[in-house]
Amino acid sequence: MRAMLKVVIVAVSLATSGQAVAGPFQDGNNAFARGDLETAYKLFRSEAERGHAGAQFNLGLMYNFG
């Protein structure tokens, strides 16, 4: 189940990343990929509160999959 979550988060991040400079959203994806879920959660949450749709989606997936 966690592997599927990783695939979905990576797919969403690739689909929504049009930025040349890495920011908190990409940092959250990187943290998630290396297994640092606490950091990923904090980064996704801060971006989700700012209205970033990809961060909102990834945060929702993290809540859904525990």
C-alpha positions as CSV (number, residue, x, y, z in Angstrom):
1,M,0.0,0.0,0.0
2,R,2.8,2.4,0.8
3,A,4.5,1.7,-2.5
4,M,1.3,2.7,-4.3
5,L,1.1,5.9,-2.3
6,K,4.7,6.7,-3.3
7,V,3.9,6.1,-7.0
8,V,0.8,8.4,-6.8
9,I,2.7,11.2,-5.0
10,V,5.6,11.0,-7.5
11,A,3.1,11.1,-10.4
12,V,1.3,14.1,-9.0
13,S,4.5,15.9,-8.2
14,L,5.7,15.4,-11.8
15,A,2.4,16.5,-13.2
16,T,2.2,19.6,-11.1
17,S,5.8,20.7,-11.1
18,G,6.4,23.4,-13.6
19,Q,8.8,25.3,-11.5
20,A,12.5,25.6,-12.3
21,V,13.4,26.2,-8.7
22,A,12.8,23.6,-6.0
23,G,10.5,24.8,-3.2
24,P,8.8,23.5,-0.2
25,F,6.5,21.2,-2.3
26,Q,9.4,19.5,-4.0
27,D,11.3,19.4,-0.7
28,G,8.2,17.6,0.7
29,N,8.3,15.1,-2.2
30,N,12.0,14.5,-1.6
31,A,11.4,14.0,2.1
32,F,8.6,11.5,1.4
33,A,10.7,9.6,-1.0
34,R,13.5,9.1,1.5
35,G,11.0,8.0,4.2
36,D,11.1,11.2,6.3
37,L,7.3,11.4,6.7
38,E,7.3,14.0,9.5
39,T,9.2,16.5,7.4
40,A,7.1,15.7,4.3
41,Y,3.9,16.2,6.3
42,K,5.1,19.6,7.7
43,L,6.1,20.8,4.2
44,F,2.9,19.6,2.5
45,R,0.8,21.1,5.2
46,S,2.4,24.5,5.0
47,E,2.0,24.5,1.2
48,A,-1.6,23.1,1.4
49,E,-2.5,26.0,3.7
50,R,-1.3,28.4,1.0
51,G,-3.6,26.7,-1.5
52,H,-1.1,24.5,-3.4
53,A,-3.3,21.8,-5.0
54,G,-0.6,19.2,-5.3
55,A,0.3,19.6,-1.6
56,Q,-3.3,19.4,-0.6
57,F,-3.6,16.2,-2.6
58,N,-0.5,14.6,-1.2
59,L,-1.5,15.6,2.3
60,G,-4.9,13.9,1.7
61,L,-3.1,10.8,0.6
62,M,-1.0,10.8,3.7
63,Y,-4.0,11.1,5.9
64,N,-5.9,8.4,3.9
65,F,-3.0,5.8,4.0
66,G,-2.1,6.7,7.6
